[in-house]
Amino acid sequence: MTKENIYKKTIAKWGEEAQYDQAVEECAELITALKHFRRGKVNQQTVIDELADVTLMIGQLSWMFGNERVNGAVQNKLEKLNQLLNSADN
C-alpha cells in the first residue's frame, strides 16, 4: 500500500480536523523529547521515534495541502537560507 493510500484511509477514518490535532500533538512530543535529550533524560532512540511520528504527520499534511505547493515553499525557504548563509560568509 502506498503512503498516499494510507493517508486517504486515515482521513476517511478520522477526518482532517483530527489529523491537524494529531500533528500538533506529535510536534509537542518531539519538542518534549528534544528538551529531555538535551538534559540527558532520554536517549537518541526516543528522539528518533518522535521524529518518525512527526515525519509521518508532515507527509500526511503535505498530501492534504498539496505536495507540489509544500515542495515549492520548501524550495523557497532553502533559497532564503542559502542567501543568508552566503551573506554570513561576507
Secondary structure per residue as TSV (DSSP state, phi and psi in degrees):
chain	resnum	aa	ss	phi	psi
A	1	M	-	360.0	135.5
A	2	T	-	-78.4	161.9
A	3	K	H	-57.7	-42.4
A	4	E	H	-60.4	-40.1
A	5	N	H	-65.1	-40.2
A	6	I	H	-64.1	-42.5
A	7	Y	H	-60.9	-45.1
A	8	K	H	-59.2	-44.8
A	9	K	H	-65.4	-37.5
A	10	T	H	-63.7	-46.2
A	11	I	H	-63.8	-42.1
A	12	A	H	-62.2	-36.6
A	13	K	H	-78.9	-46.6
A	14	W	H	-111.6	-19.8
A	15	G	-	88.6	161.0
A	16	E	H	-65.3	-44.9
A	17	E	H	-57.5	-42.5
A	18	A	H	-63.9	-35.3
A	19	Q	H	-73.6	-32.7
A	20	Y	H	-61.0	-46.2
A	21	D	H	-63.0	-39.8
A	22	Q	H	-64.4	-39.3
A	23	A	H	-61.8	-43.2
A	24	V	H	-61.2	-45.2
A	25	E	H	-61.2	-44.7
A	26	E	H	-65.3	-38.2
A	27	C	H	-64.3	-40.2
A	28	A	H	-63.9	-39.3
A	29	E	H	-66.3	-35.9
A	30	L	H	-66.2	-43.0
A	31	I	H	-57.4	-47.6
A	32	T	H	-61.1	-44.6
A	33	A	H	-61.9	-41.0
A	34	L	H	-66.0	-41.9
A	35	K	H	-62.2	-43.5
A	36	H	H	-67.8	-37.0
A	37	F	H	-61.8	-44.0
A	38	R	H	-60.7	-29.1
A	39	R	T	-95.3	4.6
A	40	G	T	75.7	19.2
A	41	K	S	-88.8	-20.3
A	42	V	S	-135.3	161.8
A	43	N	-	-95.5	176.9
A	44	Q	H	-60.2	-35.3
A	45	Q	H	-61.2	-35.2
A	46	T	H	-61.9	-44.7
A	47	V	H	-64.5	-42.6
A	48	I	H	-61.2	-43.3
A	49	D	H	-61.8	-41.4
A	50	E	H	-69.2	-37.2
A	51	L	H	-60.5	-39.6
A	52	A	H	-63.0	-42.9
A	53	D	H	-62.0	-44.2
A	54	V	H	-66.9	-39.6
A	55	T	H	-60.2	-42.4
A	56	L	H	-63.5	-41.2
A	57	M	H	-68.4	-37.7
A	58	I	H	-63.0	-41.6
A	59	G	H	-60.4	-43.2
A	60	Q	H	-66.5	-45.7
A	61	L	H	-64.4	-39.4
A	62	S	H	-61.2	-42.1
A	63	W	H	-63.7	-41.7
A	64	M	H	-65.1	-40.9
A	65	F	H	-90.6	-13.6
A	66	G	-	111.5	108.7
A	67	N	H	-56.3	-40.6
A	68	E	H	-64.5	-40.7
A	69	R	H	-65.2	-43.5
A	70	V	H	-66.1	-44.6
A	71	N	H	-61.5	-37.5
A	72	G	H	-63.3	-42.5
A	73	A	H	-65.4	-39.5
A	74	V	H	-62.4	-43.9
A	75	Q	H	-60.6	-42.9
A	76	N	H	-60.6	-42.5
A	77	K	H	-65.7	-38.4
A	78	L	H	-63.7	-40.7
A	79	E	H	-63.9	-42.1
A	80	K	H	-63.0	-42.2
A	81	L	H	-63.2	-42.4
A	82	N	H	-61.2	-42.2
A	83	Q	H	-62.8	-41.4
A	84	L	H	-62.8	-43.1
A	85	L	H	-64.2	-40.9
A	86	N	H	-67.2	-38.5
A	87	S	H	-71.7	-27.5
A	88	A	H	-71.6	-24.2
A	89	D	T	-74.1	-18.4
A	90	N	-	-85.5	360.0
